[in-house]
Amino acid sequence: MTEPVNRTILLFDIEQFGKRDDVEQAFLRRLLYDVADQTLAAAGVSETVRLRADRGDSVMELIEAQVPVPAVLKTLLTDTPALLHNKNRLISNSAQMRLRIVLSTGYVAVDELNGWVGSDLNHACRLLDAAPLRDALRGRQDHSVLCVSDGVYQGVVRHGPLGVRPEEFHRITVEAKEGPTVAWLHGDAVTAATTPSYEDTTPKGVSPGVQHNTTHIGRDQYGGNSHVQGDVHYRFGRGDGR
């Protein structure tokens, strides 16, 4: 196994992918690749400084440390929503794609079989699956929702680089097996107490509540195709990387 190296970690996940039929899933996967590629191109990230892993309903990108994180962040806040809007406006409502997005940083090791290993990567995947992120996307009309790790917030967002407004980020706390995890959600968070989970049957017409302070979820939240449990060794075939 290679030594861990510092990387920017970017994750995209399609909402309710498993509820689509095979034709729609194939279409959404192509659309996801387009959005990820165009987002990174707009941020000035060439294919020579990134590595991709395909997880079916999501993609994970490892970006080399020399790429400025503010450039990626600003692109996620501006270009990515515009890309999604332009693509979704041309297709039917049932086939439209909505994304949960996580931006983090940390150390990741890639072994000789293209397996990805690292607690920082596990942490980013937990954020991607967290209830506040799922609830926020479900409670909005937007086509995407962005969450950044506390490290990205403290190192980049709170300093307010050009194009980034710290006041637009909302602190969230997620209870995981390892203990509380702090992250920052772009836009308002929706509380788990007022937003139905996928298994709930809240009557139509009931609007979820919105709060403007810390959201605290007092349970583990793992689910969907992006399941993470304990320490994970992500292993992908050689054809999955870029």
Secondary structure by P-SEA (a helix, b strand, c coil): cccbbbbbbbbbbbcccccccaaaaaaaaaaaaaaaaaaaaaaccccccbbbbbcccbbbbbbcccccaaaaaaaaacaaaaaaaaaaaaccccccccbbbbbbbbbbbbccccccccaaaaaaaaaaacaaaaaaaaaccccbbbbbcaaaaaacccccccccccccbbbbbbbccccccccccccbbbbccccccccccccccbbbbbbccbbbbcbbbbbccccccccccccccccccc
